[in-house]
Amino acid sequence: MQKHKNCFRNNYFKIASKVLAGLILSLITLEITLRTTGFLYILRREYYNRISLQKKADFTLLALGESTTEIGGESAWPNQLEQILSKRLPKKKFTVINKGKSGTNSFEILSALEKNLDIYKPDIVITMMGINDGAASNLKIYDETFSVNVRKPPYENHLPFYIDDLRIFKVFNLIRVLIKQRLKTAVFPFYNYAFAVEQDDNYYVGLGSQFQIQGKYEDAGKQYLKALQINPNNYKANIGLGDYYISQTIDSYGAHHTGNQIMEEKAENMYRKAIKIDPDNPLAYLKLGIQMHDTEKYLESENLLFKKIQLDKNDIEAHLELARTYSDEGSFNKSEEILKDLLPKHPDNKLVYDTLERMYRREGFESKADEVYQKVLGMNPALISNFRKLKQIILARGIKLVAVQYPTRKVEVLKNIVGTDNTIFVDNEKIFKDALNTGRYEDYFTDRFGGDFGHATQKGNFLLASNIADTLIKELFKN
């Protein structure tokens, strides 16, 4: 009998060992796959950067920033800057490396700085950064030994650095966040649709919602259509299909365009139908209100957003959207009143400050905008700390630092952040304001994500690159 027990125990441990080994192997495979995918994603851009390095340039310039630096391909301002400098100073050879990254912030740029300096060995570093830091609620302060997160989740403070850096950890953490979001705003409890049959319309709504979270709008749209075939009066399916139609009117920059009238009308019909199905549910009023704003039907947008606020008085998004609608309509005082009313109620919400600052800049109230921006900086000192640390590292290597202010913005604000010593500044306020006074906004920018500026067109990037080139030639290459 004892012999059989020992045999069973040995078999159990063998099976458990195999299962554990299989799990570890699967995790390793997943980690390798995730890292390979990320590598392939940046391979194309890095390929062009490597080609630039092989040109045996007299001067190598490294451009750091966010999407305003990265986006544009051959028309991005770093690429045009290289062409302009080479044309204007034909006796010198220039290479400009574009290391802009969409959605990044000062901490991430600073974290990769030493590596980029080692790889590219630039003579000059050009920065245009900070726009994504202003409204960031979780921006990290960079330190050489380890990074401190201002509002880091408690469990992360106890993790070894090598675990925090694993791709699978980041994926599992993302899944955790998504599950948490779904529990808060779930279409229906997971256990209801996990075992649902094909004729359950909510099953397809659940699938559509998951695809939508992943940005797979085509797949999401198909699932919402299946749900509506089963139940045409499914509220969330109508909303979801409306969202799908709206997704077909958004370009690669995330900017909304009203040229696709058919999709606009389909989305509008879905949202209106949802309101008829459940007139006491506030979601469709917000969706349709935003769409009416985007199509410049301001009065109807206001009425819909008012209804949304009546049904849900604590919804910040509806208040901010109403403020933006008033601003675009030309009712500045109403817009300012809404935002100022939100500030004491939400003193730690940087998005409210950010919206107010952008509105002031758009209206030309620069002193008020600067005052609001200084409050944002006070709420988030990480930007100043990170920028000055970046400056310290660059100057310690004997590299020139050129800090570029965003189009239409005051360079004095940037100087207060960076510090004026040993730094060359590029002022883009007057040159862009003059251009916008004599030309169309659409000629220079594809959107208004910055309030008074956006992602630049080819023409806008050329103006930006030309102004940077003028400053470089004047300050560094005048002989």
N, C-alpha and C positions, 0 to 999 in steps of 0.2 A: 504493500500500500504506500509506504514511504517512498519507494522507488518511483511509483506513478506520480506522486506529488512533485517530486524533484524534476521529473521529466516534463510535467506540465509547466512548472515554474521556468524551466530552461527555455521551453518553446515560447512562453509568454514574453520573456526578455528578448529573445531573438526577434520576435515579431515587432515588439516595441522599438527595438534598436533599428530595424529596417524602416519602420514608419518614421522615426526621428531622422534617420539619415536621408530618407526621401524628402522629408519636409525641408531639411537644411539645404539639400541639393536644389530643390525647387526655388527656395528663397535666393540662393546664389544665382541661379539662372535668371530669375526675375530681375535681380539687381543688375546683372550684366546686360540684359535686354533694355532696361530703362536707360542705363548709361549710354548704350550704343545708339538708342533712338535720339537721345539728347545730342550726342556727338554728330549724328547725321543732320540734325536740324541746323546746327551752326556751321556745318562743314562748308556749305556753299559760300557763305560770307567770308569765312576764314580763308578759303581758297583764294579769293581775290586779294585779301590782305597779304597773304604769303607771296603772291605774285608781285605785289607792290614792293615788298621787302627786297626782292631780287633785282630791283632796278638800279642798285648802287647809287642811291640818292646822296646829294650833298647835305640835305636836311630831311629828317624824318619827323613828321608831325603826327601826334596821337590825339584823335578826337574822342572825347568821352561825353556821354549824355544819355538821354532817354529816347523815346520814339521820335522826338523832333530832330534828333541827330541820325538815328538809324534809318528811318523810313525814306524811301525815294529811289533806292537802287542807284543807277548811274546819275540820277538827278539829285541825290542827297547832297546836302551842302558840303560835306567833307570831300566828296568826289569832285564837285565843281570847284572847290577851293584849290585842289591840286592842279586842275586844268588852268585856272586863272593865274596862279602863281607861276606856273611853267611858261605861260604865254607872256606874262608881263616881265619876268626875269629869266629870259632864255639862256643866260650863261650859268644859271644855277639849276640843279636837278632836285625836284621835290617829290616826296612820297607822303601822302596823307592816309593814315590808317583809321577806318571808321569802326570804333568800338561802342557805338550807341546801342542801347538795348531797350526795347519797348517795355514799359511798365516797371522799370528799375527805379532805384532811389539812391541817395547819397551813400548809405551804408553798403549796398551791394557794389556800387562803383568803387568805393574805397577798399572793400574786401579783395577785389580783383586787381587793385592798382599795382602792387609790387610785382605780381606775375606778369602783367602787361608791360611794365617798364623793363623787366628782364628779357621778355621775348622781343619786343620791338625796339628797345633802346632809342627812344625818341630824343630829339634835340629840343622839341617844344611840345608841351601838352596843352591842348585847347579844351576847355570845359564849357558846356552849356547845360546846366543841371540844377535841380531843386524844385521843379514844378510839381513833381510827384510827392515831394516831402511835405508840402504845405498842408495837405489834408490827411496826411498819414497819421493814424492813431497808434501805430505800433512800431514806429521807426526805431531802429537800433542805433546805439552810440558805439562807434568803432573804437577798439582798443587793440594794441599789438598782441597781448597775451590771450584775451578772449573777448567775445562780444557780449555786451549787456543789453538785454531787451527791456525797454522801459516798462512794458506791460506783458511780460513773458508769462505764459501759462505755467502754473505751479509745477506740473509734472516735468516740464522741460528743464527746470533748474537743476534737476538731479540726474540728467542724462549725460553720459560721456560724450565728448565732442565727436567721436567716430560714429556713434549711433545717430546723432543729430544730422550727420552729413550723408547718411545712407539714403539712396533714392527710394528704397522700399519703405523706409520709415516715413519719408515725406508723403508717399502715396497713401500709406495707411493713415497718416495724420489727416490727409485730405479727405479720405473716406469717412474718418471720424467726424470731421466738420460737416460734410455733406449729410451724414446720417442725422447729426444734431439739427441741421437746418430742416431736414425733411420731417423730423419729429415735431418741430415747431410749426412748420407750414405744410404739413403733409396733406396731399390730396385726399388720402384716407389711410388708415393704419396699415402698415406693411403686411401684417398677417392676413389681412382681408384679401389682398390681390396676389399674395405669394402662391395661393392655392386656387386662384380663380379659374373659372372655365372660360372658354373662348367667347361665349356670349355675354360676358360681363363687361359692360362698357367702361366701368371704372378700372378694370384690368389694363385696358389699352391707354386710358388716361395716365395711369401710373407709369407705364412704359414710356409714353410720350414725355412725361415730366422728367424722367431720368435721362432720356436722350437730350432734352432741352438743357438740362444742367451741364451736360457734357459738350454742349455747343453743336450737337448733331441735329440741326434743325430740319433737314430733309427727312430723316428717320422719325423725328418727333411729329412732323406734319402728317406722315402716313398713319401713325398710331392714333392721332386725334381724329383723323378721317374715319378710321375703323370704329372708334368709339361713337361717333356721330351717326354712323350707319346703323348701329344698334339702338342708340338713344339720341335722337336729334336735339333733345332738350337737356343734355348734360351740360351744366353751366361751365365747368372747368374745361371741357373739351372745346367748347366754343371760344373760350378765352385762349386756350393753347393754340388752336388753329389760327386765331387772329395774330398771336405772337409769331407764328411761323410765317404768315404773310408779311408781317412787318420785317422779319429777318431778311426777306428777299429784297428789301429796299435799302439795306445797310451795306456800305462799301467796306473794303479791307482795312480802312482806317478807323472803322467804328462810327463813321459819320452817316447821318440819315439823309437820304435824298428822296425827293418827291417825284422823280421822273417816271417811276413805275406806277402809273395811275391805276392799272388793273389790280395790282396787289394792294394798293392803298384802299381801294373800294372794297375789296374782299375782306380786308382786316376790319375796316369800319363796320361792315355788315355783321361780322362775327361778334364784335364788341356790343353793338346795338342789340343783337339777338340775346346776348347774355344778360343785358340789362332788363329786357322784357321777361326773361325766364325767372330772374331773381332780382327785383328792383331794390331790395334791401341789402344786397351784397355790395360792398363799396369797391371791390377790385376792378370791375369793368368800367366804372366811372373814371378811375385813375388811368387805366389803359387808353380809353377813348379820349380822355382829356389831353394826355400827352400827344396822341396822334393828331388831334385837332390843332394843338400848338405847333407841331412840326409842319403841318400843312397851312399854317398861318390863318387858321380860323379861330382867332383869339377870343372872341366873345363866347362862342360855344365852348371853347376850352375852359374859360373861366367858370361858366355855369356848371360844367361837369365836375371840375375840381372843387367848387363850392359844395356840391352834393357829396363828394367823397369826404370832405372835411366834416360835414354835418353828420355823416354816418360813422366817422372815425376821427375824432377831434385830435387825437394824439399822433396822427400820421405825419411825420416830418417831411417825407417825400412829397406828399400832396401840397404842403405849404411851400416847399422850395420850388416845386413845379409851377405853382400859381405865381410866385414871385418872379420866376423867369418869364412866364407868359406876360405879366404886366410890363416887365422890362423890354421885351421884344415888341410889345404893342406900343411902347412909348410912354407908358404910365409909370414914370420913375418913382414918384412919391409913394404910390401904392405898393410898389415892389419893395422899396426901402422900409416902409412901415411894417410889412409882413416879416422881413428879416430881422429888424430891430426888436420886434415883439418876440421872435424866437430865441434871441440871444440869452435873456435872463432865464428862460425856461430850459434851455439846453446849453449851459455855459461851457461844457466840455466837448461839444460837437463841432469839430473843425470844419465839417462840410458847410455848416451855416456861415461861418466866418469866410470860408473860401468863396462861397456864392456871393456874399456881400462884397468882398474885395473885387471879384471879377466884374460885378455889376458897376461898381464905382469906376473901375478902369475903363470899362466900355463907355461910360457916360462922360469920361474925361475928368473925373474928380480924383486926381492923382494923390493929393495930400490925404484925403479920406481913405483911399485905397491903401496907401502906405501905412497909415495908422492901424488899419485892420490887420494888415500883413505883419506888422510888428507884434501884434497880439498873438497871432498864430505862431510866430517864431518863439514868443515867450512861452507858449503852451508846448512847443516842441523844440527844445534847445539842441536836439540831436543834429539838425541841419547845420547849424553854425559850428558845432564841435567837429562834425565829419568833414565839412568843407575846409576848415583850418588845419585839420590833421592831414588831409590830402595835400594841401599846400605845403605843409612842413616836409612831407615825404618827398615831394617833387623837387623842392628847392634844395634839400639836403643832397640830392644827386647831381646838382648843378644844372638842372633842366629848367628852361624858361616856362613860366606859367602864364597862359592867356585865358582870362575869364570872360566869357561872352554872356551878355545879358540878353534875355529873350526879346523878340521883336515888340516894339511899342512900350516896353517897360523901362522904368528909370534905372540908370546904372548906379545911382547913389545907394539904392537898396542893396544891390549886389556887393558894393564896396563895404557896406556895414557888416555884411555876412562874412566876406572873405578877409577883410583887412586890406588896406591900400598898399602896404609895403611889398616891394619886390614882385609886383603883379601887374601885368598889362591888361587893361580892361577894354572891351569892345562895346560901345554904346550903340544900340540899335533902336533907340526911341525915335529920334527925329527922322532918320532916313525912312523908316517904315510909316510913320505918321504922314510924312510928306507924300509918300507913294500912295497911301490909302486916300488921301485928300484929292489926289488927281486921277486915281484909277479905281477900279472895282475891287471890293474885298475878295471876291471869288478868284480874281487873277493871282492873288498872292497866298491865299489859304484855302484849304479844303473844308475846314470846320471852324468852330469857335470854342474848342475845348478849354482854352485858356481865358475865355471871356473876351479879352481884347485882341487875342491872336489865336492861331490854331496850328495844325500841321501844314507846312508850307507846300505850295505847288512848285513846279520846276522853276517858275519865274520868281517865286518867293525865296526859294533856296539859292537862286543865283544872286539875288539882292543881298541875302545874308552872307553868302560866300564872298561876294565882292567887297562888302564892308569889312569883313574880317581880314581879307587880303590887304585892303588899304591900311588898316591898323598895323598889320605885320610889317609891311614894307616901310611904313613911317617909323615904327619903333625899333625894328630889328634889321631891316635890309635896306636902309636908306643910302648906304654907301655903295 
